[in-house]
């Protein structure tokens, strides 16, 4: 809807609140949502920084349709092209590629 700056502000507030008063799963989902906003803004570096900058022991899959499990970063696979999105497996990566990530993904030399 074109209100990406407002989304960044609201998601950052949600993350700050959830880090102190919420639970790790809700915080991880908000972090992933914020990272996806950075992708939409064309900043894959900031998306990666957001994903790994909070809690690498509580991360969610980058596919919005994933059932919502929480993973450690070491158990996730990265997008082979941009290395800024993490997935629980090949199926989720393929689904997210078709649904969302393809239009934002760039090679590291394009960043």
C-alpha positions as a Python dict, from the first residue, in 0.01 Angstrom:
ca = {
    (1, 'X'): (0, 0, 0),
    (2, 'X'): (306, 222, -26),
    (3, 'X'): (340, 299, 344),
    (4, 'X'): (667, 116, 398),
    (5, 'X'): (826, 381, 621),
    (6, 'X'): (525, 366, 853),
    (7, 'X'): (547, -16, 853),
    (8, 'X'): (914, 4, 957),
    (9, 'X'): (826, 232, 1249),
    (10, 'X'): (533, 18, 1368),
    (11, 'X'): (719, -311, 1337),
    (12, 'X'): (1018, -169, 1524),
    (13, 'X'): (786, -66, 1808),
    (14, 'X'): (631, -414, 1810),
    (15, 'X'): (975, -578, 1824),
    (16, 'X'): (1092, -352, 2106),
    (17, 'X'): (781, -434, 2308),
    (18, 'X'): (794, -807, 2234),
    (19, 'X'): (1162, -831, 2329),
    (20, 'X'): (1080, -721, 2683),
    (21, 'X'): (717, -816, 2744),
    (22, 'X'): (620, -1061, 2470),
    (23, 'X'): (740, -1402, 2372),
    (24, 'X'): (1025, -1513, 2145),
    (25, 'X'): (798, -1651, 1872),
    (26, 'X'): (598, -1330, 1832),
    (27, 'X'): (919, -1128, 1831),
    (28, 'X'): (1074, -1356, 1565),
    (29, 'X'): (767, -1314, 1343),
    (30, 'X'): (781, -935, 1377),
    (31, 'X'): (1154, -940, 1295),
    (32, 'X'): (1084, -1142, 978),
    (33, 'X'): (804, -904, 883),
    (34, 'X'): (1036, -606, 928),
    (35, 'X'): (1302, -776, 717),
    (36, 'X'): (1046, -832, 441),
    (37, 'X'): (961, -462, 448),
    (38, 'X'): (1332, -384, 402),
    (39, 'X'): (1330, -623, 104),
    (40, 'X'): (1033, -438, -44),
    (41, 'X'): (1224, -111, 3),
    (42, 'X'): (1511, -263, -197),
    (43, 'X'): (1757, -291, 92),
    (44, 'X'): (1860, -657, 119),
    (45, 'X'): (2156, -564, 338),
    (46, 'X'): (1923, -411, 596),
    (47, 'X'): (1693, -714, 562),
    (48, 'X'): (1981, -947, 646),
    (49, 'X'): (2098, -723, 930),
    (50, 'X'): (1744, -725, 1072),
    (51, 'X'): (1710, -1103, 1052),
    (52, 'X'): (2039, -1185, 1224),
    (53, 'X'): (2060, -882, 1450),
    (54, 'X'): (1801, -979, 1706),
    (55, 'X'): (1816, -1341, 1816),
    (56, 'X'): (1968, -1613, 1599),
    (57, 'X'): (1822, -1875, 1835),
    (58, 'X'): (1464, -1768, 1762),
    (59, 'X'): (1410, -1719, 1389),
    (60, 'X'): (1118, -1806, 1165),
    (61, 'X'): (1122, -1929, 808),
    (62, 'X'): (1107, -1656, 542),
    (63, 'X'): (805, -1822, 382),
    (64, 'X'): (489, -1657, 515),
    (65, 'X'): (299, -1984, 465),
    (66, 'X'): (534, -2187, 688),
    (67, 'X'): (348, -2327, 989),
    (68, 'X'): (518, -2091, 1231),
    (69, 'X'): (788, -2298, 1393),
    (70, 'X'): (1086, -2124, 1548),
    (71, 'X'): (1436, -2230, 1449),
    (72, 'X'): (1797, -2159, 1532),
    (73, 'X'): (1977, -1985, 1247),
    (74, 'X'): (2213, -2281, 1212),
    (75, 'X'): (1915, -2501, 1118),
    (76, 'X'): (1795, -2274, 838),
    (77, 'X'): (1912, -2253, 478),
    (78, 'X'): (1976, -1919, 307),
    (79, 'X'): (1866, -1803, -34),
    (80, 'X'): (2149, -1914, -260),
    (81, 'X'): (2140, -1591, -458),
    (82, 'X'): (2114, -1300, -213),
    (83, 'X'): (2193, -1482, 115),
    (84, 'X'): (1956, -1251, 302),
    (85, 'X'): (1652, -1477, 356),
    (86, 'X'): (1640, -1794, 564),
    (87, 'X'): (1420, -2099, 503),
    (88, 'X'): (1343, -2420, 691),
    (89, 'X'): (1377, -2622, 371),
    (90, 'X'): (1371, -2634, -7),
    (91, 'X'): (990, -2652, -26),
    (92, 'X'): (942, -2328, 169),
    (93, 'X'): (1215, -2158, -33),
    (94, 'X'): (1050, -2258, -361),
    (95, 'X'): (706, -2145, -246),
    (96, 'X'): (837, -1809, -122),
    (97, 'X'): (1037, -1758, -442),
    (98, 'X'): (722, -1784, -651),
    (99, 'X'): (501, -1587, -411),
    (100, 'X'): (725, -1303, -299),
    (101, 'X'): (1104, -1316, -291),
    (102, 'X'): (1177, -1342, -665),
    (103, 'X'): (1093, -976, -730),
    (104, 'X'): (1335, -856, -456),
    (105, 'X'): (1624, -1101, -485),
    (106, 'X'): (1959, -979, -619),
    (107, 'X'): (2304, -1134, -633),
    (108, 'X'): (2556, -1003, -385),
    (109, 'X'): (2731, -814, -667),
    (110, 'X'): (2405, -630, -741),
    (111, 'X'): (2359, -510, -383),
}
